[in-house]
Amino acid sequence: MRLDVVSIFPEYLAPLELSLIGKARTDGLLDLHVHGLRDYTSDRHRTVDDTPYGGGAGMVMKAEPWALALGDIAAQVPARRPTLIVPSPAGEVFNQKLAYELAEEEHLVFACGRYEGIDERVLEWAAEQFTVRPVSLGDYVLNGGEVAVLAMVEAIGRLIPGVVGNPESLIEESHSDGLLEYPVYTKPSTWRGRDIPEVLLSGNHGKIAKFRREHQLRRTAARRPDLIAALDVSHFSKTERNV
Ligand SMILES: CC(C)N1CCN(Cc2ccc(Cn3ccc4ccc(-c5n[nH]c(N)c5C#N)cc43)cc2)CC1
């Protein structure tokens, strides 16, 4: 998968050189390019913003630098219609389902806005050669798109085959089956007077699986009842429907 990120703060994306995503880049599983938007300006001050038409607080990102940057990226990978992800407080909310969907794409481009956002005409212009998707990390306000891109690239990148060492660990984690994950423990079995659940020492895989499923359901019901409500009844066994 090829990924391109455009930002006025390219150094903000440096964490994508670390850990699993960094190794995936070294291994050639992810072809990630970060671009500085100011490289696509031509004035002495490398201007990327201006005052909003209609008045109001703050500044808006100018269209031309974005069109030059996105056009350059599209030209570098002519064969495929890239998906342009535009982090925005007004976007569809990013979730694991969308992460899986985007992990199937061949080329993702991320436009990190700042200030009060990007001139809307950029998204209209980009729709000629990109599939444009405004996406929100969640219902809270950030100062720009970079943090959202760090989260999305990690969530999407780890779903690419070969990025996560043990693909089985992708199966039982939170949200992959619609429920939150069960509690996990490791040595020592007694820590500061606290024991681990005895069943985990039993070696009885059926009982362990049952314990874990029950705790997934309890944790999800307690912390995210909205996820329980969203699940189809067929998701639950007969006994679980009465929990
Ligand atoms: C009345 C008038 C003064 N209001 C002024 C604030 N407006 C909303 C507003 C608020 C902040 C920003 C800052 N910003 C610039 C680019 C950018 C990209 C993503 C996000 C972002 N925030 N939250 C998320 N989950 C995001 C994601 N993904 C925020 C961004 C941009 C825009 C609403 C209008």
The ligand as a Gaussian input file, in Angstrom:
#p B3LYP/6-31G(d) Opt

LIG

0 1
 C      -17.809000      29.318000      14.687000
 C      -16.356000      29.090000      14.306000
 C      -15.443000      30.061000      15.002000
 N      -16.041000      27.689000      14.587000
 C      -14.591000      27.466000      14.664000
 C      -14.280000      26.024000      14.791000
 N      -14.888000      25.253000      13.706000
 C      -14.636000      23.853000      13.792000
 C      -13.154000      23.595000      13.732000
 C      -12.479000      23.192000      14.865000
 C      -11.101000      22.959000      14.798000
 C      -10.440000      23.107000      13.598000
 C       -8.979000      22.846000      13.543000
 N       -8.683000      21.933000      12.445000
 C       -8.116000      22.316000      11.270000
 C       -7.993000      21.189000      10.477000
 C       -8.490000      20.097000      11.197000
 C       -8.622000      18.737000      10.915000
 C       -9.223000      17.909000      11.841000
 C       -9.696000      18.435000      13.053000
 C      -10.403000      17.579000      14.015000
 N      -10.952000      18.059000      15.152000
 N      -11.561000      17.051000      15.789000
 C      -11.417000      15.911000      15.104000
 N      -11.909000      14.683000      15.483000
 C      -10.672000      16.207000      13.964000
 C      -10.321000      15.213000      13.016000
 N      -10.052000      14.364000      12.305000
 C       -9.530000      19.784000      13.347000
 C       -8.926000      20.607000      12.429000
 C      -11.123000      23.495000      12.458000
 C      -12.487000      23.742000      12.536000
 C      -16.339000      25.444000      13.694000
 C      -16.648000      26.906000      13.525000

